[in-house]
């Protein structure tokens, strides 16, 4: 969340920044009104407490001098003051809760350098790598996967429903190989691997901004008040929630592989074939905890780390900067990496790299202390995918499809996969994989 003090100091600038994201500024006006009322109540409560303290001193003097009648009168007045103070405390608690709730609804403010735009089509291309093949020059990945027996869409749907993929044989091995390569590359850039839970509590989801903004996109285990994670960003960023980190430990880089879950996998009927929009997918996520003065440089290096994964996989890609309309609720600035999919004929988003500044840290009470005698300060958090697996997998199949129908495995991936290619299954292999009676 953003600072209430920032809203007090320059509400017009906050309104303007929120409007750049296309968000309504209503919460700002409610916060200002609630904050003004809270100050009035605090002043009234302070006046009443001062009056009660003076009365208590007077009561002590009356009791000492034996003026019982006057003492009883002062006692009655003190009891009434205490009731008034208690009533103000209840109203103050209600206002504090309302302020906290409204602060959670205010998005992070976009950095001044973020380009304005009305949709993702306004995202400027920052750079590109590789030579994209002509659209339609390859076969769509779902046809490749079916022919080579890499995944089974029908059985995945039978087990769980549409949007759930069953990887099989060499396809499952390719998935594991991609995860292994991505973690290896992240480790080479100084990210320490963690293996996190994939169910998180509400405090964790609130800390990174999934709640209350994205409840509809998350799978909920209502009986236990837990959420299936949409990305490893949630558990990994919450590792240090409610902690004060010594400056000597900074920066901290972590990488994590997790399965990820999203209820809303895109508009109905849009890009739903194959692996493009699924409810469960694998991802390797990179997370950074850094000092504020380094966070913008860290965003650039984080993005470059993700780009190197695409280069290792020999996938043409482009890096776009997200405009204000495409910037998420919690991000201050970010880039998307898009891999070219020649079979589908479009650019596929495979990574988002974002700087959240102190937005998540304030929600999580995540701080650091620069020196033993200094006050604590909020950290900046960043994260990026390296990479989202399903779309990367689709682009890889389509890009490295060979004329004979085999898939060439990029050199960097071969040690993890165990061979240099995936070849068509023989008729006997296909028969062995089919159920009896088929």
Buried (B, 14 or more C-beta within 10 A) or exposed (E): BBBBEBBBEEBEEBBEBBEBBBBEBEBBBBBBEBBEBBEEBEEBBEEBBEBBEEBBEBBEEBBEEEBEEBBEEBBEBBEEBEEBBEEBEEBBEEBEEBBEEBBBBBBBBBBEEBBEBEEEEBBEEEEBBBEBBEEEEBBBBBBBBBEBBBBBBEBBBEEEEEBBBBBBBBBEBBBBBBBBBBBBBBEEBEBEEBEBEBBBBBEBBBBBBBBEBBEEEBBBEEEEEBBBBBBBBBBBBBBBBEEEBEEEEBBBBBBBBBEBBBBEBEEEEEBBBBBBBBBBBBBBBBBBBBBBEBBBEBBEBBBBBBBBBBBBBBBBBBBBBBBBBBBBBBBBBBBBBBBBBBBBBEBBBBBBBBBBBBBBBBBBBBBBBEEEEEEEBBBBBBBBBBBBBBBBBBBBBBBBBEEEEBBBBBEBBBEBBEEEBBEBBEEEEEEEEEEEEE
